[in-house]
Structure formats: structure tokens, C-alpha cells
């Protein structure tokens, strides 16, 4: 469990997974979709996920260079975890709106 938690560490990583579960994305698409993340932090998180074998990075030799990120098979295996976290988040929001007596 500790190893899995180290992969999903921090709020940005789960948001990156959420975006990439929808398919391949360019760096700029990820940055726009994940509001508030700095370019440095996005690059660091993507680099970490790539080093862990969760994300594949493809650089196309165009001007300007085009970079795309895709989840690997291992990265896609996180989908049920992200879905469970989203469900739990909905439950927390509903409880905040309608607190138990």
C-alpha cells in the first residue's frame, strides 16, 4: 500500500491520471486542464511518472517540438483507484451539503 501511495502522492498526480485516462494529451493540454499547476511542477510529476513506467512520453521533431503523454498498461491499472477516489469525493461533497444530524 505504501508503494501505491508513493505513486499517487500529492494532489497533482491524481489530476494528471484523471486527464490521461481520457487518452493521449499534449503537455499544453494537460497544463490547461489542470488549473493551478505550475509548468515546473507538471514537468516534474510527468517525469516521475515516466520514470516509474506509468507514462510514455513521445517527442515529435517538429518546430516547435510536440510532446505527447500516454498512460502505459501499468498506468492504466490505476483507473479503478482514481474512480474510487472520485466516488469518495462525491460522497464527501454530499455530506458537506447535507450533514448528518
ZIBELZI-V268612 format. One record per residue. RES is the residue in three letters. PHI is phi as a letter, one per 40 degrees, with the letter a starting at -180 (none if undefined). Layout:
BEGIN
res->(RES;RES)
phi->(PHI;PHI)
END
This chain:
BEGIN
res->(UNK;UNK;UNK;UNK;UNK;UNK;UNK;UNK;UNK;UNK;UNK;UNK;UNK;UNK;UNK;UNK;UNK;UNK;UNK;UNK;UNK;UNK;UNK;UNK;UNK;UNK;UNK;UNK;UNK;UNK;UNK;UNK;UNK;UNK;UNK;UNK;UNK;UNK;UNK;UNK;UNK;UNK;UNK;UNK;UNK;UNK;UNK;UNK;UNK;UNK;UNK;UNK;UNK;UNK;UNK;UNK;UNK;UNK;UNK;UNK;UNK;UNK;UNK;UNK;UNK;UNK;UNK;UNK;UNK;UNK;UNK;UNK;UNK;UNK;UNK;UNK;UNK;UNK;UNK;UNK;UNK;UNK;UNK;UNK;UNK;UNK;UNK;UNK;UNK;UNK;UNK;UNK;UNK;UNK;UNK;UNK;UNK;UNK;UNK;UNK;UNK)
phi->(none;c;c;c;c;c;c;c;d;g;c;c;c;c;c;c;d;d;c;c;c;c;h;c;b;c;d;c;c;c;c;c;c;b;d;g;c;c;d;c;c;c;c;c;c;c;c;c;c;c;c;c;g;c;b;b;b;b;b;c;c;b;b;c;d;b;b;b;b;b;c;c;d;c;c;c;c;c;d;c;c;c;c;c;c;c;c;c;c;c;c;c;c;c;c;c;c;b;c;c;c)
END
